Amino acid sequence: MSENPQADATPAPFPFPDGPMASPPPEFARRRAVCPLSEVTLPTGDRAMVAVKHADIQQIMSDDRRFSRDLSAPDAPRLFHNLLMLEDPTILLNMHGEDHLRLRRILASAFTPRRAEQRRPEIQESIDAVLDEMEQSGRPADLMFFAYKLPTRLTCRMLAIPEEDAEQLLKWVSAWLSFSMPREELDKAAADFNDYVVALTRRRRAEPGDALIDHLISARDVDDRLSEEELVSTIRTLIIGGNETIANSISRMMFTLLRQRDLWETLQKDRSLIPAAIEELLRHNPPGGGATGLMRLATEDVELVSGAGTIRAGQAVFTPLVAAAYDPEAFPEPEQVRFDRPKSPSTMQFGAGRHFCLGVHLARTELELMLTALLDRFPDLRLAKEPEDLRWSDGSYGVTMLELPVVW
Ligand code: HEM
């Protein structure tokens, strides 16, 4: 690779390789120094720009007028050939403009800070049940396995899904996030997932209750605020959005805390640090790893605030969240975990702009209660394997831990 990758005949392949133990790709730091806006070749062979400075990433993600998430045009660049999550134009993340705002408004009242507060007892009860099960399962226990159980339980309740279906739901979610599964399997998973949600809405219409799913059905049937297809895709979006993110945040957060024991001990002594610790742990070791972020299309020429260059109208730009989180101009000594970092600038791990994570308050509450419960119940929690020996996923959008064996 030449010193300035922008000068290469074929721009470097993206995503860049992660560092050891799924740490941020070292290439981000190199590019920040020599070419903070550069062109890359995506796995599909398409090209896109990649920005690696915090200020630029924040600018791009926040500017919904000049950057669009609608990449549905046949000639728009694509990251992967077979990635359902990015292909489906009907899920919130891939929508733009008025339709996106209309669907967000319908969901907004169910995801306020107040609603997250009200759900605390239910979340606590779910955590207690999950950790009871972990304790009874014996040592070592796979904390990754139990990390999934919390969000799936809560998703099932929100959407009136029988808990015995949770395992199947997670399989569909991982198909949605996989770019390596054969196309026929993906198409089958997508069709089955859709049929499942259609059947779920039918059952719920026959026996309505007072869960979020009922609120969505009523927005469709009584107020005609969304189409039947949008109802089904919104339910799918919530199933996809709320599970992997939480499970991987718990596992990566615990991975950091158990490797750097002083951090665990600090939190043992002072629980008031937990909310700040969660933001910092998400910044330091974000749930999806190096390729997490979304592409956006420039609708006009945009000069970046850092002076890194100009994105031309019609160009796609990728904004890796972990590159923003490791920019030393925003977070000095970014590889250090510090619970006393200032609240600003934003770590952007929940995004920025109109697509800002809808589940942010719920997520923070889940993580805060889970971390508190783990500190209370398992003060001696330790990794049961050397960190270097742990296995990580390959072939999915978002690198995840495949196991997190712990003893206590
Ligand atoms: C620690 C956990 C979580 C993280 C790190 C996270 C992160 C994100 C990020 C980065 C985005 C995209 C923002 C953008 O591009 O500007 C997003 C969007 C979204 N998240 Fe989360 N999320 C988490 C948990 C949740 C939960 C628990 C739910 C729901 C139950 C949820 C629902 C959504 C939805 C629906 C969107 C799409 C919003 C839109 O496009 O308008 N997320 N999240």
Boltz pocket constraint, residues with backbone or C-beta under 6 A from the ligand:
constraints:
  - pocket:
      binder: B
      contacts: [[A, 61], [A, 92], [A, 93], [A, 94], [A, 100], [A, 104], [A, 237], [A, 238], [A, 241], [A, 242], [A, 243], [A, 245], [A, 246], [A, 249], [A, 287], [A, 294], [A, 348], [A, 349], [A, 350], [A, 351], [A, 352], [A, 353], [A, 354], [A, 355], [A, 356], [A, 357], [A, 358], [A, 359], [A, 360], [A, 362], [A, 363]]
      max_distance: 6.0
